[in-house]
Amino acid sequence: MTTPADPQFAANAIPCDGCTLCCFNEQVILRPEAGDVLDTFDWEYIETPLYPGQQVPALKRDPTTGHCIYLTEAGCSIHARAPAICRRFHCARTFKALGRISRAKRDILWAMGHVLDKVLVERGRDRLELARRLGLDHLIDTEQQARAFERIADSARPPRRS
């Protein structure tokens, strides 16, 4: 198995085996600075814990399922031109990044109820184990994901009293 030339997407060398769990409940945030061309997607502005107090562009969701509107029974209908966040995402990264933050912050993220998905995190554990068996776990960078988790957990905490 070869690895992608761009290290940012190296975790994609770890097979998903047809899994589309990440398309179910995650908000797919579009990032023009990462090459996403908004005119080529059906999108809307949303609020998200990743960017408190801001409205960011994201792919629309199917109103009946809550899933990405580009998810079909056959998988992602725009896979060849998927947004940057989709190309970079891997559930193994999510699981591994959770292990890099404190238990207290993980508890906050779970308690928030809309940041972590139990099924997706469990799938991430499975995919990380597979990556280790294949000798690919070194491809899973977690620094950016761990920082995002910490930022979300910190924003959920009430300010400390002096």
Helices and strands as residue ranges (DSSP letters): G 7-13, G 21-23, G 32-34, G 38-40, E 43-46, E 56-59, E 71-72, E 75-76, G 79-81, H 84-88, H 91-98, H 103-112, H 118-134, G 137-139, H 143-156
